[in-house]
């Protein structure tokens, strides 16, 4: 796949919802609604993704190759077949790592400039 | 209770097809989950408001994204077959451009407001309830007590000599009540307009000049305010310059508030009063009309004749200004609409063929899971890409069309600027493009409705075609042919009427003649003797110029006189001839203008020798007098002196108003008898008359700079000006018909050639079974001609209806002849057959073996 050899920097910076989604998915497979609830909880209710925004972002991440749709379901009997499950790809992982590194560097720069002492 | 989840599913339709196909189910599921989790009405309201704002934000974003993909796909598809795309865009650009151009002129003339404040309340009164000649008090009395007008203004326009220190000029002067500018709510660009009391005796020695005159005569110098100019000898102070956009009542150079007191600028002869007014607010046109008619009946009961020949009319100012060309503009718009429809039918046919050819691709995509709406969306985007680029390109063409059309059409408000491409026009073009785009997108969906993925993929071959598609394409060809024939019949009719105009015998010879006007109003030549001396000197000077063959002069020259003096002449022991144009002329006039003497002879040169002065009449007069050429030698009683005159000769009848209108009876009397204050000189020259214009003018100006020499042009130029509108309409109709013909030919060609491509297999079998190439070609030709024949039948019916409107364009258009239908029909049929036949050359390259092999 060509996208795996692409330089991940071209995808950065990630939008906040996308970053959160990739974070959640790096912990395991999720369906759309689960992603939404998890992000809502983690952001203390600040990032409340509507379905359109959620699936729009998912659609884009699928195209970019960050995630793939998963065929496996936890329990086919319990679940609505219309629910879609997604899994992060190696490229997605590299992208979320790269974004984390970028944010860390930014944070360090800010701390130095603003004179905020290291919490350690 | 409303099922809210259904409502939400409806909302999801706002998303583009592909996105919806992919996520509709998941989103619907998720909404149910959220609804299940929401507790209490507060959370439910929050859920809905969140869902709504989410759709509002994300649906347009997904639409743009997906349409962008579709567009890129469409462009790649068009890139592979650029010729058909270029033809379609070109056809649309021409059609949309032509219609947008004509629409922009239509909208400028008919739909837009005039450059006057609150123009919808302005009216013209075609019947004065007051007598302007009775002075200011009478006018003010009437105006102040009007129940329907808030304000009114009265004016009269005529030509005068303007002397501002340099060469004298001939200008059009509107003498008006002082409130004309305030009534129309127009401010001066420089200086000021009139104040209320400036139309009273003693205060009315002021004028406002037009922007054009300011530029031409004063070089745009702002210090002219306060300077004095002489109008027909009267000294008047320039107080202001009108804005460049202002030209009312039309082609005016000077406004003077002397209308109630013609003593300031000496005036004689007849002049026409016009009255305009501003309706009181809240009054409808109907109410105002009734009150106006009652007003006239009350103030001036005698003027209303019982035979209904004098009906007081109140017309909206814009209607009044556009009425002359309104019908023509509407006819032209309809003609353009026909071209537009032809183009649409053509592009529809093209897109249909494309879709039919891509049947396999579409069926395959359908089999791979693309929904029907997904394919419709793709096709709509493809079609809209064509129509929108056609429209964009068309706007450039529209600008050109509008400029040409605008230059010829608005005669009334000549110097007013029309911003040709404004929001009216843009909306028109965009609406046109969108409607066609959507129509062309939806139409091929009939086709997709017929695609059955399971069977089609297996069975699709290049040679298979849906019979319904074929029928639809044939119908589209018939439509194109019908519209084109309607246009061809129209252009044949209009064109032959125009040719008749061109070949009309005018009664004079416009080639090789230079014409010049001089006016002695307000100059030092006031007595009859002085005028005669001046005119003789002019004649002598022109005569002595090298290359000048004959010189003459006349009061009213054909093709350039708007106002004529006419009267009734009693023929001795014969009938009265009424409506006779009374024209003073100088000996040599008939020779100079190329009118033939049919009987008798030209004026003698010494009037004093003859006891009864001679008069020359034209053929029309001779005919109406019932004497014919034998009228020579008879006496007539002239209405201008009530003395007997002897008819010395008969000349050919000149068509005064150009080839469209018959010439009426005329009587020419010798100018020497009582020289008028203005004359038009005619010099016939050898060679191109345009080369003589300057020297002829200079020869006269050299005599006295204070006498304006104006309308210096060739007689041919004047003829061209009278023919301008007929020529414009003829060229437009011919051009548009040519455009339609081109489109229809392309349509016929592509149907025939596609019929061969799509039936290649079948034709190959026929050839293999022994059918000759000629037989195959005839077969294809016969099938290709059927829709053309249907189209011709429909077109004849359409043309018969259309012809009735055409005769309003100019005089002489007549659609009743059979030739007008037969010739264009045969022409179109031959072209169609020729086109279809040339398309069948494709048959020659069919290799029967290959064609049959393609089956497997």
Interface residues (C-beta under 8 A of the other chain):
Chain A: X31 X32 X33 X36 X48 X50 X51 X52 X53 X54 X55 X56 X58 X59 X80 X82 X83 X84
Chain B: X15 X19 X22 X23 X25 X26 X27 X28 X29 X30 X31 X33 X34 X50 X51 X53 X54 X55 X57 X58 X59 X61 X62
